[in-house]
Amino acid sequence: MSFKKHNSKITGRDEIFFWIFERLERIRFLQKIILHLNPTMKTILFYCCIISIIILTGCSASRRTSKPETANSAEIRSVVVIKNKVPERSINTKNISASEVVDFAETLIGVKYKYGSMNKEKGFDCSGFINYVFNHFNISVPRVSKDFTNAGVEVPIKNSKPGDLILFTGSDASSGVVGHMGIVTENKNGDLKFIHASESRGVMISGMNSYFIPRFVKVNRVFTVF
């Protein structure tokens, strides 16, 4: 039986309370408590409920948008203008296949991040991770990410293959300097993934989402065997 039928003093605010608590498994004793509150306490409780709803709605929206959607690599275009001159550089990958390098890189997923390090036990920064992977195959590469700017041959991102190097600016997309990088692990039907050392989660695989797209610089190919 509804309490609304037995109390002629029910206000519009009371109606809102009833609607809220009927959705909370119809906890009737709470309805009784509300009916016996004085106007001041009703006002306080009313605004507490409104604030709680706003907070919960905001949290729900945040959870839905916390993982940005990835974009098709065929639609991605770099808008970064490189501001410093970096010499061209060739990387001798010998007869090592790109797939071997990717397979080894993926064994390092979960290694923590540490700025300036290329030591697996201590952690990697982005270029330290690249160095560790390539050095495992006795392939010499630059230590600093910006020195990869013109290493190898640039290829359109839509044509990238596992083993290609993908370059980004640092967190400031307007810097015009390569400050982050990774190794492409797959590019299937435009869904590009790459492995890199992330400051927040260490070595991980990411997609081309709204965090990386504005920072994207280019893809360089250094392998001839795939």
Buried (B, 14 or more C-beta within 10 A) or exposed (E): EEBEEEEEEBEEBBEEBBEBBEEEEEEEEBBEBBBEBEEEEBEEBBEEBEEEEEEEEEEEEEEEEEEEEBBEBEEBEBEBEBEEEBEEBEBEBEEBBBBBBBEBBBEBEEBBBBEEBBEBEEBBBBBBBBBBBBEBEEBEBBEEBBBBBBBBEBBEBBEBBBBBBBBBBBEEBEBBBBBBBBBBBBBEEBEBBBBBBBEEEBBBBBBBEEEBBEBBBBBBBBBEEE
